[in-house]
Amino acid sequence: KNEVEQSPQNLTAQEGEFITINCSYSVGISALHWLQQHPGGGIVSLFMLSSGKKKHGRLIATINIQEKHSSLHITASHPRDSAVYICAVESGATNKLIFGTGTLLAVQP
Amino acid sequence: NAGVTQTPKFRILKIGQSMTLQCAQDMNHNYMYWYRQDPGMGLKLIYYSVGAGITDKGEVPNGYNVSRSTTEDFPLRLELAAPSQTSVYFCASSPRNRGHQPQHFGDGTRLSIL
C-alpha cells in the first residue's frame, strides 16, 4: 500500500464545476504539499500546509491531521485548470517528500 | 530569475552509455533533490543534498551517482545506462527551512535508453 493515496486518479469536469481531489496518507508528517503539473511541463508548488485551510484565488486546500486527509478544491473550474494535481507529504528534517501518483484533471469547455 | 535549470531537456542513450544530467539553481538554496517520474507512479527520490559537499541516497539510488561541489550545481550521473532508467528526471531545490518551504522544480529531462 502506498504511503500517499490520491483519489480519484482521473477526473473529467465541465467548465464552472466545483472540483475536489482527495489525498490520504499513512505516515507521520510535518507538512503536506499540493503541486500542479501541466502536460509536458514542469511542476509547480500550489500549497504547503500543516494545519487548517489555505486559499489562493479559486484554489482551496484543507488538511485534517487527525484523519490524515487533505483535499484540494477548485471553484468555478476552467479548461486552463486541466493538469495533473499531485499530493506529497513531508517528513523528517531535510524537506524530503513522499508523492502520491497524481490526479489527472480535464476540464471541458 | 532562472530558478532551477535542467539540461538537456531530451536525450536518447544506448544501453551501456553514460551521461550526466545537469541541474543548477540561482536561489542560493541549500537543499537539492533528484527525482524520477515513471508513468502511473509518483515521483521517487533518487538522491538529495543538504549543502555543498553533502549528499545522501534517496529511495531509488541504484545506477546513479551525484556530487555537490557548489551550492548552485547538483549533477546526476548515469553510469552504464539501462532500459529501466528510461524516465523523466526532475531536479528540485528548497531553502534551508525555518519552517517548511516549498520545493522549486526544474522543467525536467526526458531520457530514453534504447
Chai-1 contact restraints between the chains, C-beta under 6 A:
chainA,res_idxA,chainB,res_idxB,connection_type,confidence,min_distance_angstrom,max_distance_angstrom,comment,restraint_id
A,A31,B,H100,contact,1.0,0.0,6.0,A-B,restraint_1
A,G42,B,F105,contact,1.0,0.0,6.0,A-B,restraint_2
A,G42,B,D107,contact,1.0,0.0,6.0,A-B,restraint_3
A,I43,B,F105,contact,1.0,0.0,6.0,A-B,restraint_4
A,S45,B,P102,contact,1.0,0.0,6.0,A-B,restraint_5
A,M48,B,H100,contact,1.0,0.0,6.0,A-B,restraint_6
A,M48,B,P102,contact,1.0,0.0,6.0,A-B,restraint_7
A,T94,B,V50,contact,1.0,0.0,6.0,A-B,restraint_8
A,N95,B,Y31,contact,1.0,0.0,6.0,A-B,restraint_9
A,N95,B,S94,contact,1.0,0.0,6.0,A-B,restraint_10
A,F99,B,G42,contact,1.0,0.0,6.0,A-B,restraint_11
A,F99,B,L43,contact,1.0,0.0,6.0,A-B,restraint_12
A,G100,B,G42,contact,1.0,0.0,6.0,A-B,restraint_13
A,T101,B,G42,contact,1.0,0.0,6.0,A-B,restraint_14
